[in-house]
Amino acid sequence: YSDIITLDMGGTSTDVSLCPGRIKETTSATLGGYPISVPMIDINTVGAGGGSIARVDVGGALVVGPQSAGADPGPACYGKGDQITVTDANLVLGRLRPDQFLGGRMQLDLQRSQELMSTLATEINNSIEQTALGIIRVVNANMERAIRAISLERGYDPRRFTLVPFGGAGPMHCCDLAQELGIPRVLVPTRPGILSALGVAIADVVKDYSRTVMLRGLDLDRTRVEEEFQGMEGLAKTEMAGEGIAPDKMVARRFLDVRYVGQSFELTVEYPSHRPQSDLAKLIGTSFYKAHLRRFGYADRNEPVEVVNLRLKLEVTMEKPHTEEQIVGQVNPSAALIGESQVIFQEGSLASAVYQRERLVCGNRLSGPALVIQMDCTTVVPPGWVGVVDTFGNLLLEPE
C-alpha cells in the first residue's frame, strides 16, 4: 500500500503523518507554538495518548488532554495515580483485559478505575459507561482533527489512503478513526508497540545541508546552481567520510526552496537534474506551480518565482531485515481464540471474541466485535469490521 497515513498513539501524544507514496518532509514546522526551521519529517502532533487526563472544565464540558499522567504515576489503573485517563476509560469499557496487560506481566486495577470514573460521571451527571465512552469520543475527535489537518486541509483525500496505527494505544482507536474519516482500510503491523523502536534501529543515515542563493530570472543559471551543489556535496562527503562511511554508499539528492517573488514562505521541490538541456527556470516554475496548486488550491503561472535556498540531502541506506512471507493457511482463527469478553461499544455491551495475536496465521479471518491481544498492545475490532492476516503477519481491517 503506497499511500498511507501513520498514526502513532503512545502515552502522552499522538503523531500523525501522511505519506503519499513517500515520506513527506518540511523545513517549517511548529512545535508547542514555536517555529522550527530545520528539515524534519512532516508530522502533526496532538496531546492525545493513553495517559491523557480526562476532566471537567469550568464550563462543565468533558475535556481530554493535553495534560498527561505520564509514566509515573501513570493512569489510575496502574495503581499509583488518582486521575482518570484514556487508558482507564478503555479498561472500564472492557477494551483492555486487566489480566493480559503486557502479556500478563502486569495486573491492572479495574476497581480503582471504576471508582474514579464514577466520581467523574457524577460531575457530568452520567453513567460510568457513558462517561468512559465520552472520553474515547473526545480523544478520537482530537486525533481526527490532526489527520484532517495533514490530509483534507492539504489537498489529499483520506479515502484514498490506508491507515497504519502503531504505538501502545494506536490499534485500540484506529477503526473508529477510519470510520469517521472514510479511510477504507487499516493495516495493523505485527508489533505495533515497538514499531518506532524498530524504525530508529534500521533508519538510514541522512545529513541535510542548505545554502541561501536568492536567484530569479536570468540569474537562475544552471552552471552556477550546479557549482553550488557540487561544493555542498564535497563538504557533505568529507564529513560523512570522517564518520567512517564509505563514499560509494552515499547518495545525494537535490532540492530547491521556491516561492513567488514577494512571498514570505517557500515550498520545497526537487531539483530537475534529469533534464540538463532544458530551461532550468521553466522547469522549476512548472514544479513550483504544481506544488502550490496542491498545497493551497491555486497557482498563478504568470507570476515570477525565485529560488531562495538550495538543499542537499546525503543519504546512506542501511541494511534492512528480511521478512519471510508466510504460507496462506486456514481461514478459521479458532487456534488463536483464547476466550470471550464483554466489551462496551456505542451499540452496547457485546460479547467479543478474544484472540492471541501470536497465534494468528496467514489467511485467518475474524469478525468484530473482537479483541486481539499481544504483549505490546491490544487491537480493538468493532462490530461491523472484519480482519484478515496477510502474508507478512499484518492484520488488515476493513468495514464489512
N, C-alpha and C positions, 0 to 999 in steps of 0.2 A: 504494500500500500504506500504509494509515493507521497500522497498528500495527507498529512497527519496534523492533529492538534494534540500537544502533550499537556498532561495535567499531573503535576507533582504536588500532592497534598500531604504534608508532613504534620508536625506537631504544632507549629506556630504560624505557618503561612502556606499559601498555595501559589505555585509558579505555573503559568501557562505560556505556551509558545506555539506559534503557527508556522508549520514547515511545508510550504507549497513545492514539494519536490526537492527542497534544500533546507539547510538550517539558515534562517534569516538572522542577519546581524545589524547592529545600529551603532552609530557614533554619537548619539544624543539621547541618552536615557535619563530618567528621573527616578531617584531612589529617595524615599522619605521626603519628597518635596525639593530635593537638591539636584540640580542638573549635573550629569556626569558625562563628560565629553571624551570618552575613551572607547575604543572598539570593544564591543561585547555582543553576546547573543541577545537577540531581541526577545526579552522575557517580561511579562507583566505579572507583578506580584501583588497579592492582596492578603490582608490579615485574616485568613480563614484556614484553620488547621484543627487537628484533633484536640489540641489543648486550648482552643479559643474559648473564652469565658462568656457564658450567657448571663444576661442581667436585664433588669427593667430600668429604662431611663426615666428622666424626670417627667416626661410626657406620658408615661405608662406604657410605652411600646417595648416589645421584646427585641433586644439587640444582641448580636453575637460578634465578639472581637472588636477591634484588633488586639485588645489585651489578651494575653495568654498565660495559662498556669505554668507554662514551661515544663522542664523535666523534673524539677524539684520545687514545689511539692507535687506538681503534675495534676491530672484530673482527680476528682474526688474518689473515684473507684480504685485508684492506686493505693489508697489507704492513708495518705498524708494530707492532701489538700481538702479544702472545705468550700470550694467554688465549683458550680456546675459548668461542665464543658461539653463540647460536641461529642467527645468520647463517651461521657456519661449518658448523653441522650441516645447514642447508638446502643449502649448497653441496656438501658431501660426498655428500648424498643425490641430487644432480642436480636439485634443485628450483630452483636458481639457475644460470643459464648464465654462466660466468666471462667470456665474450667479449661478453655482451649487457647487462652491468650498466650502468645509467644510459644505456641506448640505445647501448651500445658505447663510451661516453666513458671508462670506467674498467675496467681488466682486473683481475679478482680472482685471487688466488694460491691456486689449488686445492691445489697440492702442500704449501704451508705449513699449510693447514687439515688436510689428511690426516695430516701428520706429528704435529701436536699432538693430533689426535683419536686417533691410535694410542697416544700416551702416556697419555691419559685412559682409553682402552679397556683398557690393561694394568692400570691401577689397579683396575678393576672386573671384570677377567678376562672380557672380552667382545670381540667383533669390532668393527671400526671402524664398520661399517654399523649394527649393533645399538646401539652406543653413541650414534650420531647419532639413530637413531630414538627411543632412550630420552630424549634431550634434548628432542626435539619433543613426546613424550608428557608429559613433566614440565611444560613451559611451557604446553602446551594445558590441562593439569589446573588450573594456576593461573588461566588465563583462564576456564575453565569454572566454577570456584568463584565468580569475580567476577560472571558472568552469572546464576548461580543466586541470588546474594545480592540482585540487583535484580529478579528475576522470581519464582521459586518462593517465596522467603522473604518476599515481599511480596504474595502472593496472585495472581500473574499466571502463566498457563500459557505457557511459551515456544513450545509447539506452535502457538499462535495468532498468532505474530509472524514477521516477515521479518527476517533478519539482514543488516545493511548494514555490510560491512567496508571500512575505508579506512586511511590511513597507509601507510607504505612496506612494512609486513610483514603487515597485516591480511588481504589476499586470499590469502596463502600458507597460512594456518591456518584460514580460515573454514569450509571444508567439513567438516573433521574436527570442529570445534566444533559445527556444526549437526547432524552425525550423532549426537554424544553427547547432545545436549540435545533431540533430536527436533524441531528447528526445520525446517520443511518447505521453506524457500526461502531462497536467498542472492541479494542484489542487489549486484553489484559496480559502483560508479559508473564513469563514463567516465575520470575522472582521480583515482583513489583517493589517490595520494601527495600531492596538493596540495588535497584537498577541504577540509581545515581552513583553509588559507590563503584559499581562495575564500569560506568561511563568514565569516571575520573581515572580509573586504573588503566583503561585502554585508549584514552583520548590521544589524539595526535598532538605533536609539539608544534606550536604556532607562535610566530613573532610578528607583530604589527609595526609598521613604520609609516610615517606620513610626512609630507613636505608641502608647505603653502607656496603656491605659484601665482595665483590670480591672473589667469590667462583668458583672453577673449579675442574674437575676431581674427585678424591677421597674425596676432601674437601666438595663436594656437597652432604652433608649428610642430609637426611630428618629430623632426630631428631633435628639437630642444627637449620635448617631452621624453623621448627615448633616452637621451643623455641623463636626464634627471632620474629616471627609473633605474638605469644601469648603475648610477652612483649609489642609489639606495640599496640595490641588490648586492653590490660589492661589500658595503658596510654590514648588511644583514648576514651574508655568508661568512664573513670574518668572525662575527660574534657567535654564530652558531657553531662554527668550527672550533672556537675556543671552548665550547661546552662538550667537545668530543663527538660531534655529529659529522658524519662523512658528507662532503659536498654533493656526492652523487645521489643522496637520498632527499635532497632539498628540492622542493617545487615552489616556484614563485608565481603568485597571482597578482594582477594589477587592477586597481580600481581608481575611480575619479569621483571627487565630491563636486557636484554640478548644481547650479542654481540659475534662475533668471537674474539678469543684471538688476541689482537693487534689492533683491530678496535678502532676508536675514537668516535663512536656513537653507541647507543643501540636501540633495538626495544622492546616494552613492550608486554609481553604475559601473559596469565592467569596462575596462579599457579595451577598445576594439583592435587588439594586436593581430587578430587573424586576417585583417584586410589592410595590409600595409600600403597598398597602392591607392586606396580610396581617400576621399576628402575627410580628414580627421574631424574637422569642426562639424561637418554634416552628420557623420556617424554618431558623434557624441550628442548632438542635438536630437536626433531621432530616438536614441536610447533614453535620453532625459525626458522627452515628451511622453513616451510610453510609461515611464515610471511615475511621472507626475499625474498622468491620467488615472492610473490605477490607484495611486495614493490619495488623491484629492478629488477625483471625479471630473477634472477638466484639464486642458492643456492648450496653450496658445502657441502655435508653431511659428507665428510671425514675430514673437518676442525673442530678442537675443539672449544667449546663455553665456555663462562664464565658468571656467574650471577654477575652483578655489584651492583644493588640495589634491595632491597625488597620494595614493595609498598603496602600500605594498604589503602583501601577506606571504610570509615564507613558511611553508608547511613541511613537516616531516611525518609521513604516515607510519604509525606504529603497527606492529603485528597484532592482528585480531584473533581471538579464539575461534576455533572452528566448531560450528554447531551441527551435530549429527541430526539428520531428518529421521523421524520415526516412521515406522510402517503403519499404515492405516489398520486399526483393529476393529473391535466390535463397537456397535453403536450404543448398546446398553451400558450405562455407567454404574451398574449395581455393585461392581467390585470396589468402587470408591465411596459408596454410601455408608456412612457411619452412624446415622441416626436421623431423628426428626426434631424440629424445634418450632415453638410458636414465635412468629416474628410479626411485628406490627407495621403495616403499611397504611397508605391512605384508604385502602379498601377495608381495613380492619385487621384483626389478629388472624393470621393464616398459618396453617400447618405447613412448614417448609422443610424440604429435604436438606440434609447437611452432608456435604461431600468433602473428602480429604483430597486436597489438590495434588499431592504427590502420587496418588493412586490413579488419577485420571490419565488415560492414554489417548493417543491419536485416534480420532473417529468418534469418541464418546460424545453423546448429545444429552443435554439436560435441559429441563424446563423450569422456569420460575413459578412460584417463589422458591428460592433455594439460597443456601449459604455455601460458599466454597472456602474452606479454611486452610491455612498453611501457617508456618511459623512466623513469617514476616508480614502477613496482612490477612484480611478477610474480604472476599468479594461477595457483594450482595446482588443477587439476581431477582429483580422484582417480578411480580405476576405479569404475564404478557410478554416476557422476554425468554429467548432460547439461547443456549450456548453450545458451541462445538469446539473440541480441541483440535488444533491444526497440527501439521507435521513437525512443527518446531516446539510444540508444547504450549503455545499461546492459547488463551481462551478467547474465542470470538463470540461476542454477544450481539444479538440483533433483536428488534421487536418481532413478534410473531406476525 
